[in-house]
Amino acid sequence: MPGQLATRFAEAWMDCARRIDADPKVPAAAKRPYLDQVAFPIAAALCGQSVAALDEKWNYRGWGWDLPEDADAILFHYQEAVRLTRQPRSVATAEAARHFSPAVEHALREMTEF
């Protein structure tokens, strides 16, 4: 989303999230920890954009099933460190990343599972 559309989308996304968060009719379970995901498609629609769900190669749910050894997921949602550590390839990637990024090194050091 280039330029003005990106700015408009960011503002719409934040506005939607704030409204959903403040609405007592929306169950708390739909707000935390999913508020960003709930607000995203609404903001996109308000900006005249469509949203397409990607398959698990692009948006792998670490809480849903184990990643096959030969899989090559692009994004991996682990949500908690213990879920990340269940996947040997994810651990190897995190370990490799800690060697070239002080931020990754710091984050992994803070995680008791690593």
N, CA, C and O atoms as a MOPAC input file, in Angstrom:
PM7 MOZYME 1SCF
protein

 N      0.84100 1    -1.17800 1     0.00000 1
 C      0.00000 1     0.00000 1     0.00000 1
 C      0.88600 1     1.24100 1     0.00000 1
 O      1.43600 1     1.61200 1     1.03700 1
 N      1.01900 1     1.85100 1    -1.10200 1
 C      1.89400 1     3.01600 1    -1.17400 1
 C      1.25600 1     4.28800 1    -0.62100 1
 O      0.04300 1     4.48600 1    -0.69300 1
 N      2.10600 1     5.13100 1    -0.07300 1
 C      1.76500 1     6.50900 1     0.27200 1
 C      0.49500 1     6.76300 1     1.04400 1
 O      0.31500 1     6.27800 1     2.16200 1
 N     -0.38700 1     7.53400 1     0.43000 1
 C     -1.60200 1     7.98800 1     1.10400 1
 C     -2.50300 1     6.83600 1     1.52600 1
 O     -3.12300 1     6.89100 1     2.58800 1
 N     -2.58100 1     5.79400 1     0.70400 1
 C     -3.41300 1     4.65200 1     1.06200 1
 C     -2.88200 1     3.97100 1     2.32000 1
 O     -3.66100 1     3.56700 1     3.18300 1
 N     -1.57300 1     3.84200 1     2.42700 1
 C     -0.98100 1     3.23000 1     3.62100 1
 C     -1.29800 1     4.04200 1     4.86200 1
 O     -1.62500 1     3.48500 1     5.90900 1
 N     -1.20300 1     5.34600 1     4.74600 1
 C     -1.51700 1     6.22500 1     5.88300 1
 C     -2.98400 1     6.11800 1     6.24700 1
 O     -3.33200 1     6.01500 1     7.42300 1
 N     -3.84500 1     6.14300 1     5.24000 1
 C     -5.29300 1     6.05000 1     5.49000 1
 C     -5.63200 1     4.69800 1     6.11400 1
 O     -6.44900 1     4.61800 1     7.03100 1
 N     -4.99900 1     3.63700 1     5.61200 1
 C     -5.26200 1     2.31000 1     6.16300 1
 C     -4.81400 1     2.22300 1     7.61900 1
 O     -5.55100 1     1.71100 1     8.46100 1
 N     -3.62400 1     2.71500 1     7.92400 1
 C     -3.12300 1     2.67600 1     9.30400 1
 C     -4.06800 1     3.40700 1    10.25100 1
 O     -4.35900 1     2.92700 1    11.34600 1
 N     -4.53900 1     4.55900 1     9.82400 1
 C     -5.47800 1     5.33300 1    10.65700 1
 C     -6.80300 1     4.59400 1    10.83000 1
 O     -7.35800 1     4.55300 1    11.92800 1
 N     -7.30800 1     4.01000 1     9.73900 1
 C     -8.57000 1     3.26600 1     9.81200 1
 C     -8.42700 1     2.04400 1    10.70400 1
 O     -9.33000 1     1.72400 1    11.47700 1
 N     -7.28200 1     1.35700 1    10.59800 1
 C     -7.03100 1     0.15700 1    11.40500 1
 C     -7.02200 1     0.50800 1    12.88800 1
 O     -7.64700 1    -0.17900 1    13.69600 1
 N     -6.32000 1     1.56800 1    13.24400 1
 C     -6.28200 1     1.99600 1    14.64600 1
 C     -7.66600 1     2.41800 1    15.13300 1
 O     -8.07000 1     2.07500 1    16.24400 1
 N     -8.38800 1     3.16100 1    14.29900 1
 C     -9.72600 1     3.61400 1    14.67400 1
 C    -10.65800 1     2.41900 1    14.88800 1
 O    -11.40500 1     2.37900 1    15.86600 1
 N    -10.61300 1     1.46100 1    13.98500 1
 C    -11.44600 1     0.26300 1    14.13300 1
 C    -11.09600 1    -0.48600 1    15.41300 1
 O    -11.98200 1    -0.90100 1    16.16100 1
 N     -9.81800 1    -0.65500 1    15.65700 1
 C     -9.38600 1    -1.37500 1    16.85800 1
 C     -9.86500 1    -0.66900 1    18.12200 1
 O    -10.33600 1    -1.31600 1    19.05800 1
 N     -9.74800 1     0.63200 1    18.15000 1
 C    -10.20400 1     1.39300 1    19.33000 1
 C    -11.71400 1     1.25900 1    19.52300 1
 O    -12.18500 1     1.08700 1    20.64700 1
 N    -12.47000 1     1.33700 1    18.43100 1
 C    -13.93100 1     1.22500 1    18.53500 1
 C    -14.35700 1    -0.16700 1    18.98900 1
 O    -15.23200 1    -0.31300 1    19.84300 1
 N    -13.73400 1    -1.17700 1    18.41400 1
 C    -14.04900 1    -2.55100 1    18.81800 1
 C    -13.69300 1    -2.75100 1    20.28000 1
 O    -14.46800 1    -3.34200 1    21.03300 1
 N    -12.54200 1    -2.27000 1    20.68600 1
 C    -12.08700 1    -2.42000 1    22.06500 1
 C    -13.03500 1    -1.73900 1    23.04800 1
 O    -13.25300 1    -2.23800 1    24.15200 1
 N    -13.59200 1    -0.61300 1    22.65000 1
 C    -14.47700 1     0.14600 1    23.53200 1
 C    -15.91800 1    -0.36800 1    23.51900 1
 O    -16.70700 1     0.00700 1    24.38600 1
 N    -16.26800 1    -1.20300 1    22.57000 1
 C    -17.64900 1    -1.66700 1    22.42400 1
 C    -17.94200 1    -2.80400 1    23.39200 1
 O    -17.36200 1    -3.88200 1    23.26600 1
 N    -18.83700 1    -2.58200 1    24.36000 1
 C    -19.14000 1    -3.62700 1    25.33900 1
 C    -19.89300 1    -4.81500 1    24.73600 1
 O    -19.97500 1    -5.87300 1    25.36000 1
 N    -20.44200 1    -4.64900 1    23.53200 1
 C    -21.16700 1    -5.74700 1    22.88300 1
 C    -20.21300 1    -6.77200 1    22.27000 1
 O    -20.61600 1    -7.89800 1    21.97900 1
 N    -18.96200 1    -6.38800 1    22.07500 1
 C    -17.96700 1    -7.31400 1    21.52400 1
 C    -17.36700 1    -8.09700 1    22.69400 1
 O    -16.80900 1    -7.50300 1    23.61700 1
 N    -17.47900 1    -9.42400 1    22.65800 1
 C    -16.94800 1   -10.22900 1    23.77100 1
 C    -15.45100 1   -10.02000 1    23.96900 1
 O    -14.70500 1    -9.84800 1    23.00400 1
 N    -15.02600 1   -10.03700 1    25.20900 1
 C    -13.60600 1    -9.84900 1    25.53000 1
 C    -12.73200 1   -10.87800 1    24.82100 1
 O    -11.60900 1   -10.56700 1    24.42400 1
 N    -13.23500 1   -12.09900 1    24.65900 1
 C    -12.44700 1   -13.14900 1    24.00500 1
 C    -12.16800 1   -12.82900 1    22.54100 1
 O    -11.22300 1   -13.36500 1    21.96300 1
 N    -12.97500 1   -11.96500 1    21.93600 1
 C    -12.74400 1   -11.55800 1    20.54800 1
 C    -11.76700 1   -10.39200 1    20.47100 1
 O    -11.30400 1   -10.03300 1    19.38800 1
 N    -11.46000 1    -9.80900 1    21.60900 1
 C    -10.57000 1    -8.63900 1    21.63700 1
 C     -9.13100 1    -9.00900 1    21.95300 1
 O     -8.21500 1    -8.49300 1    21.31400 1
 N     -8.91400 1    -9.86700 1    22.89900 1
 C     -7.55800 1   -10.19700 1    23.31800 1
 C     -7.29800 1   -11.67200 1    23.13100 1
 O     -8.05400 1   -12.48200 1    23.66700 1
 N     -6.31300 1   -12.05200 1    22.43100 1
 C     -5.24900 1   -11.25900 1    21.82600 1
 C     -5.47400 1   -10.98200 1    20.34100 1
 O     -4.50700 1   -10.77600 1    19.60800 1
 N     -6.71600 1   -10.97100 1    19.88400 1
 C     -6.99200 1   -10.93300 1    18.44600 1
 C     -7.46600 1    -9.59100 1    17.91200 1
 O     -7.89800 1    -9.51800 1    16.76200 1
 N     -7.40200 1    -8.54300 1    18.69000 1
 C     -7.97000 1    -7.26200 1    18.28900 1
 C     -7.41900 1    -6.76200 1    16.95700 1
 O     -8.17600 1    -6.24900 1    16.13400 1
 N     -6.12800 1    -6.90300 1    16.73500 1
 C     -5.54700 1    -6.45100 1    15.46500 1
 C     -6.11100 1    -7.23200 1    14.28600 1
 O     -6.34500 1    -6.66900 1    13.21700 1
 N     -6.32800 1    -8.53300 1    14.48300 1
 C     -6.84600 1    -9.37200 1    13.41100 1
 C     -8.32800 1    -9.11600 1    13.14800 1
 O     -8.78200 1    -9.21200 1    12.00800 1
 N     -9.07100 1    -8.79500 1    14.18400 1
 C    -10.49600 1    -8.48800 1    14.03200 1
 C    -10.66900 1    -7.16300 1    13.29900 1
 O    -11.53500 1    -7.04000 1    12.43300 1
 N     -9.85900 1    -6.18200 1    13.64000 1
 C     -9.98400 1    -4.84700 1    13.05000 1
 C     -9.43700 1    -4.76400 1    11.62800 1
 O     -9.88200 1    -3.92300 1    10.84800 1
 N     -8.49200 1    -5.60900 1    11.28400 1
 C     -7.80800 1    -5.51900 1     9.98600 1
 C     -8.75200 1    -5.57500 1     8.78700 1
 O     -8.72200 1    -4.65800 1     7.96600 1
 N     -9.59900 1    -6.61500 1     8.64300 1
 C    -10.44700 1    -6.67100 1     7.44600 1
 C    -11.48800 1    -5.55800 1     7.40000 1
 O    -11.88900 1    -5.12800 1     6.31900 1
 N    -11.92400 1    -5.09300 1     8.55900 1
 C    -12.89100 1    -3.98300 1     8.59000 1
 C    -12.22100 1    -2.72400 1     8.06800 1
 O    -12.79400 1    -2.00700 1     7.24700 1
 N    -11.01700 1    -2.45400 1     8.53700 1
 C    -10.27900 1    -1.27800 1     8.07000 1
 C     -9.99800 1    -1.37500 1     6.57800 1
 O    -10.11100 1    -0.38300 1     5.85900 1
 N     -9.63300 1    -2.55700 1     6.10900 1
 C     -9.37800 1    -2.73500 1     4.67800 1
 C    -10.63300 1    -2.42800 1     3.86900 1
 O    -10.56300 1    -1.73600 1     2.85300 1
 N    -11.77500 1    -2.93600 1     4.30900 1
 C    -13.03600 1    -2.67600 1     3.60100 1
 C    -13.36700 1    -1.19000 1     3.59600 1
 O    -13.81900 1    -0.65500 1     2.58400 1
 N    -13.14300 1    -0.52600 1     4.71800 1
 C    -13.39900 1     0.92200 1     4.78200 1
 C    -12.50800 1     1.70000 1     3.81400 1
 O    -12.87700 1     2.78000 1     3.35300 1
 N    -11.34200 1     1.14800 1     3.51200 1
 C    -10.41300 1     1.78800 1     2.57200 1
 C    -10.60900 1     1.28700 1     1.14300 1
 O     -9.82800 1     1.61700 1     0.25000 1
 N    -11.66100 1     0.48500 1     0.93100 1
 C    -11.93400 1    -0.01700 1    -0.40700 1
 C    -11.01000 1    -1.11600 1    -0.86900 1
 O    -10.85500 1    -1.33200 1    -2.07100 1
 N    -10.38900 1    -1.81900 1     0.07200 1
 C     -9.44800 1    -2.88700 1    -0.25900 1
 C    -10.04600 1    -4.22800 1     0.14800 1
 O    -10.80300 1    -4.30700 1     1.11500 1
 N     -9.70900 1    -5.27400 1    -0.58500 1
 C    -10.16200 1    -6.61200 1    -0.22000 1
 C     -9.02900 1    -7.34300 1     0.50100 1
 O     -7.85900 1    -6.97400 1     0.39500 1
 N     -9.40400 1    -8.37200 1     1.22300 1
 C     -8.45100 1    -9.17000 1     1.97500 1
 C     -8.60700 1   -10.61500 1     1.53000 1
 O     -9.72500 1   -11.11900 1     1.42900 1
 N     -7.50100 1   -11.27900 1     1.26700 1
 C     -7.51700 1   -12.69300 1     0.91300 1
 C     -6.69700 1   -13.45900 1     1.94200 1
 O     -5.56500 1   -13.08300 1     2.24400 1
 N     -7.26200 1   -14.51900 1     2.47300 1
 C     -6.54200 1   -15.34200 1     3.44100 1
 C     -5.52500 1   -16.20800 1     2.70400 1
 O     -5.85100 1   -16.84800 1     1.70400 1
 N     -4.31100 1   -16.22300 1     3.19700 1
 C     -3.25500 1   -17.03900 1     2.60800 1
 C     -3.25100 1   -18.42200 1     3.25100 1
 O     -3.72400 1   -18.58600 1     4.37600 1
 N     -2.72500 1   -19.40800 1     2.54800 1
 C     -2.67300 1   -20.75300 1     3.10600 1
 C     -1.57900 1   -20.84900 1     4.17300 1
 O     -0.85800 1   -19.88500 1     4.43000 1
 N     -1.46900 1   -22.03000 1     4.78800 1
 C     -0.55300 1   -22.18000 1     5.92900 1
 C      0.91200 1   -22.00600 1     5.57800 1
 O      1.71800 1   -21.76400 1     6.47600 1
 N      1.29500 1   -22.11900 1     4.31600 1
 C      2.69400 1   -21.86100 1     3.97000 1
 C      3.05900 1   -20.41900 1     4.30700 1
 O      4.18200 1   -20.13600 1     4.72300 1
 N      2.12100 1   -19.53000 1     4.12900 1
 C      2.36400 1   -18.11000 1     4.37200 1
 C      1.98400 1   -17.68300 1     5.78100 1
 O      2.51300 1   -16.69500 1     6.29100 1
 N      1.09200 1   -18.39800 1     6.40300 1
 C      0.55600 1   -17.96700 1     7.68500 1
 C      0.35700 1   -19.18600 1     8.57800 1
 O     -0.77300 1   -19.55000 1     8.90400 1
 N      1.45600 1   -19.81000 1     8.96600 1
 C      1.42300 1   -21.06900 1     9.70400 1
 C      1.02900 1   -20.85500 1    11.15400 1
 O      1.62200 1   -20.03300 1    11.85200 1
 N      0.03400 1   -21.59200 1    11.59900 1
 C     -0.43700 1   -21.49700 1    12.98700 1
 C      0.32700 1   -22.49000 1    13.85600 1
 O      0.05400 1   -23.69000 1    13.81200 1
 N      1.25300 1   -22.01400 1    14.62000 1
 C      2.04400 1   -22.89600 1    15.47400 1
 C      1.22300 1   -23.57500 1    16.53700 1
 O      1.62400 1   -24.62000 1    17.04900 1
 N      0.07400 1   -23.00800 1    16.88700 1
 C     -0.76300 1   -23.60100 1    17.91900 1
 C     -1.68900 1   -24.66200 1    17.34500 1
 O     -2.32200 1   -25.39300 1    18.10700 1
 N     -1.78700 1   -24.76900 1    16.02500 1
 C     -2.75800 1   -25.65200 1    15.41700 1
 C     -2.26400 1   -27.05700 1    15.13000 1
 O     -3.01300 1   -28.02000 1    15.29400 1
 N     -1.04000 1   -27.19000 1    14.71200 1
 C     -0.47300 1   -28.48700 1    14.38200 1
 C      1.03800 1   -28.35100 1    14.28900 1
 O      1.57200 1   -27.24200 1    14.28600 1
 N      1.71800 1   -29.48000 1    14.21300 1
 C      3.17700 1   -29.44100 1    14.09800 1
 C      3.58500 1   -29.18700 1    12.65400 1
 O      2.96300 1   -29.70200 1    11.72500 1
 N      4.60800 1   -28.40800 1    12.47500 1
 C      5.15100 1   -28.09500 1    11.15700 1
 C      5.91800 1   -29.30700 1    10.64500 1
 O      6.85600 1   -29.75800 1    11.30300 1
 N      5.54000 1   -29.84900 1     9.47700 1
 C      6.28400 1   -30.98800 1     8.93100 1
 C      7.75000 1   -30.61600 1     8.69900 1
 O      8.06700 1   -29.46200 1     8.41300 1
 N      8.63500 1   -31.60100 1     8.82600 1
 C     10.06900 1   -31.33100 1     8.70300 1
 C     10.45700 1   -30.73300 1     7.36400 1
 O     11.38700 1   -29.93000 1     7.29200 1
 N      9.75300 1   -31.11300 1     6.29600 1
 C     10.10800 1   -30.61700 1     4.96900 1
 C      9.37400 1   -29.32600 1     4.60100 1
 O      9.58000 1   -28.79200 1     3.51100 1
 N      8.51900 1   -28.81900 1     5.49600 1
 C      7.75900 1   -27.59800 1     5.21800 1
 C      8.66700 1   -26.38200 1     5.31200 1
 O      9.67900 1   -26.39100 1     6.01300 1
 N      8.29300 1   -25.36400 1     4.60800 1
 C      9.08300 1   -24.13900 1     4.59600 1
 C      8.14600 1   -22.94500 1     4.77100 1
 O      7.95600 1   -22.16100 1     3.84100 1
 N      7.56600 1   -22.81000 1     5.95200 1
 C      6.60900 1   -21.74400 1     6.22300 1
 C      7.28100 1   -20.37700 1     6.11200 1
 O      8.44900 1   -20.22200 1     6.46900 1
 N      6.55100 1   -19.40900 1     5.62600 1
 C      7.05900 1   -18.04700 1     5.48700 1
 C      6.88200 1   -17.28600 1     6.80700 1
 O      7.82000 1   -16.65600 1     7.29400 1
 N      5.68700 1   -17.34800 1     7.37900 1
 C      5.39300 1   -16.74200 1     8.68000 1
 C      5.00700 1   -17.86500 1     9.63300 1
 O      4.35700 1   -18.83400 1     9.23900 1
 N      5.40900 1   -17.72500 1    10.87400 1
 C      5.13300 1   -18.77100 1    11.84400 1
 C      4.61700 1   -18.10700 1    13.10900 1
 O      5.36900 1   -17.42300 1    13.80300 1
 N      3.34200 1   -18.30200 1    13.41300 1
 C      2.72700 1   -17.70000 1    14.59300 1
 C      2.86900 1   -18.66200 1    15.76600 1
 O      2.12800 1   -19.63900 1    15.86900 1
 N      3.81500 1   -18.38500 1    16.63900 1
 C      4.02000 1   -19.28800 1    17.76700 1
 C      3.39900 1   -18.74500 1    19.03800 1
 O      3.13000 1   -19.52400 1    19.95300 1
 N      3.16100 1   -17.46400 1    19.13700 1
 C      2.49000 1   -16.79400 1    20.24800 1
 C      3.19800 1   -16.92400 1    21.59200 1
 O      3.27000 1   -15.94500 1    22.33500 1
 N      3.70600 1   -18.06500 1    21.91800 1
 C      4.44700 1   -18.26500 1    23.16100 1
 C      5.74900 1   -18.98500 1    22.82500 1
 O      5.80100 1   -19.77900 1    21.88500 1
 N      6.77100 1   -18.71400 1    23.57500 1
 C      8.08100 1   -19.29400 1    23.29100 1
 C      8.05300 1   -20.81200 1    23.28000 1
 O      8.74300 1   -21.43700 1    22.47400 1
 N      7.27500 1   -21.40700 1    24.15200 1
 C      7.24100 1   -22.86500 1    24.21700 1
 C      6.76200 1   -23.46000 1    22.89200 1
 O      7.20400 1   -24.54400 1    22.51100 1
 N      5.87900 1   -22.77900 1    22.19600 1
 C      5.41800 1   -23.26500 1    20.89000 1
 C      6.51800 1   -23.14700 1    19.84700 1
 O      6.64300 1   -24.00800 1    18.97600 1
 N      7.30200 1   -22.10700 1    19.92800 1
 C      8.43600 1   -21.95200 1    19.01600 1
 C      9.43400 1   -23.08600 1    19.22200 1
 O      9.96700 1   -23.62900 1    18.25400 1
 N      9.68300 1   -23.43800 1    20.45700 1
 C     10.69300 1   -24.44500 1    20.76700 1
 C     10.25100 1   -25.85900 1    20.40700 1
 O     11.07700 1   -26.77200 1    20.39500 1
 N      8.97500 1   -26.06100 1    20.11400 1
 C      8.51100 1   -27.38500 1    19.68000 1
 C      8.92500 1   -27.69000 1    18.24800 1
 O      8.90300 1   -28.84900 1    17.83300 1
 N      9.29700 1   -26.67600 1    17.49500 1
 C      9.61700 1   -26.84500 1    16.08400 1
 C     11.13300 1   -26.74900 1    15.87800 1
 O     11.68500 1   -25.65200 1    15.96500 1
 N     11.81000 1   -27.85200 1    15.61200 1
 C     13.26800 1   -27.83100 1    15.46400 1
 C     13.77100 1   -26.81900 1    14.43000 1
 O     14.79500 1   -26.17500 1    14.65500 1
 N     13.07300 1   -26.67000 1    13.31000 1
 C     13.52100 1   -25.72100 1    12.28900 1
 C     13.38900 1   -24.28600 1    12.78800 1
 O     14.21600 1   -23.43800 1    12.45400 1
 N     12.35900 1   -24.00700 1    13.58300 1
 C     12.19700 1   -22.66500 1    14.12400 1
 C     13.28400 1   -22.34800 1    15.14300 1
 O     13.79800 1   -21.23000 1    15.19300 1
 N     13.62600 1   -23.34200 1    15.95000 1
 C     14.71100 1   -23.16200 1    16.92200 1
 C     16.01700 1   -22.89300 1    16.18300 1
 O     16.77100 1   -21.99500 1    16.55800 1
 N     16.28400 1   -23.66400 1    15.13800 1
 C     17.51800 1   -23.47700 1    14.36500 1
 C     17.56600 1   -22.09400 1    13.72300 1
 O     18.61800 1   -21.45600 1    13.70100 1
 N     16.44600 1   -21.63600 1    13.20900 1
 C     16.38200 1   -20.30400 1    12.59900 1
 C     16.61500 1   -19.22600 1    13.64300 1
 O     17.36700 1   -18.27900 1    13.40900 1
 N     15.96900 1   -19.36700 1    14.80200 1
 C     16.15200 1   -18.38700 1    15.87300 1
 C     17.60100 1   -18.36200 1    16.34800 1
 O     18.16500 1   -17.29400 1    16.58900 1
 N     18.19500 1   -19.53600 1    16.48000 1
 C     19.59200 1   -19.61100 1    16.90900 1
 C     20.52200 1   -18.94600 1    15.89000 1
 O     21.46500 1   -18.25000 1    16.26600 1
 N     20.25100 1   -19.16200 1    14.60000 1
 C     21.06500 1   -18.53000 1    13.55900 1
 C     20.88800 1   -17.01600 1    13.58300 1
 O     21.85400 1   -16.27400 1    13.40600 1
 N     19.66100 1   -16.55700 1    13.80100 1
 C     19.38200 1   -15.11500 1    13.79900 1
 C     20.04500 1   -14.40300 1    14.97600 1
 O     20.41000 1   -13.23200 1    14.86600 1
 N     20.20000 1   -15.09500 1    16.08800 1
 C     20.79000 1   -14.44600 1    17.26700 1
 C     22.23400 1   -14.03900 1    17.01700 1
 O     22.74900 1   -13.15100 1    17.69700 1
 N     22.89700 1   -14.67000 1    16.05400 1
 C     24.29600 1   -14.36600 1    15.77200 1
 C     24.49100 1   -13.09000 1    14.96900 1
 O     25.58700 1   -12.52700 1    14.97100 1
 N     23.46200 1   -12.62200 1    14.28600 1
 C     23.63100 1   -11.39500 1    13.49800 1
 C     22.72800 1   -10.25600 1    13.93400 1
 O     22.75200 1    -9.18300 1    13.33100 1
 N     21.93000 1   -10.47500 1    14.97600 1
 C     21.04400 1    -9.40500 1    15.42300 1
 C     21.05600 1    -9.28900 1    16.94100 1
 O     20.61100 1   -10.20100 1    17.63800 1
 N     21.56200 1    -8.17400 1    17.45600 1
 C     21.53900 1    -7.97800 1    18.90400 1
 C     20.12000 1    -8.01000 1    19.47700 1
 O     19.92100 1    -8.45900 1    20.60600 1
 N     19.14400 1    -7.54200 1    18.71700 1
 C     17.75700 1    -7.54700 1    19.19400 1
 C     17.24600 1    -8.97000 1    19.35800 1
 O     16.56300 1    -9.27900 1    20.33400 1
 N     17.57600 1    -9.83500 1    18.40600 1
 C     17.16100 1   -11.23700 1    18.51200 1
 C     17.88200 1   -11.89800 1    19.68000 1
 O     17.27100 1   -12.63500 1    20.45300 1
 N     19.15900 1   -11.64100 1    19.80700 1
 C     19.92900 1   -12.19500 1    20.92200 1
 C     19.30900 1   -11.79200 1    22.25400 1
 O     19.14500 1   -12.62600 1    23.14500 1
 N     18.96700 1   -10.53100 1    22.39000 1
 C     18.35500 1   -10.03700 1    23.63000 1
 C     17.00900 1   -10.71800 1    23.88200 1
 O     16.73100 1   -11.16600 1    24.99500 1
 N     16.17900 1   -10.79400 1    22.84200 1
 C     14.84900 1   -11.39800 1    22.99500 1
 C     14.95700 1   -12.86600 1    23.38200 1
 O     14.21400 1   -13.33500 1    24.24500 1
 N     15.86900 1   -13.59100 1    22.75700 1
 C     16.02600 1   -15.01600 1    23.08500 1
 C     16.59100 1   -15.20600 1    24.48100 1
 O     16.22500 1   -16.15700 1    25.17100 1
 N     17.46500 1   -14.33000 1    24.90100 1
 C     18.01900 1   -14.41700 1    26.24400 1
 C     16.92900 1   -14.22000 1    27.29200 1
 O     16.99100 1   -14.79500 1    28.37900 1
 N     15.92900 1   -13.40300 1    26.95600 1
 C     14.82500 1   -13.13300 1    27.88400 1
 C     13.86600 1   -14.32300 1    27.97600 1
 O     13.09900 1   -14.42700 1    28.93300 1
 N     13.90400 1   -15.20700 1    27.00000 1
 C     13.00600 1   -16.34900 1    26.97900 1
 C     13.61600 1   -17.50700 1    27.74600 1
 O     14.70600 1   -17.96700 1    27.40800 1
 N     12.94100 1   -17.97700 1    28.75500 1
 C     13.49400 1   -19.03200 1    29.60700 1
 C     13.59800 1   -20.36400 1    28.86000 1
 O     14.38100 1   -21.23200 1    29.24800 1
 N     12.80400 1   -20.53000 1    27.77900 1
 C     12.82700 1   -21.78700 1    27.04300 1
 C     14.09300 1   -21.92600 1    26.20300 1
 O     14.44400 1   -23.04100 1    25.81800 1
 N     14.79800 1   -20.81600 1    25.90400 1
 C     15.99000 1   -20.89300 1    25.05700 1
 C     17.23100 1   -20.92700 1    25.91300 1
 O     18.34200 1   -20.99100 1    25.38700 1

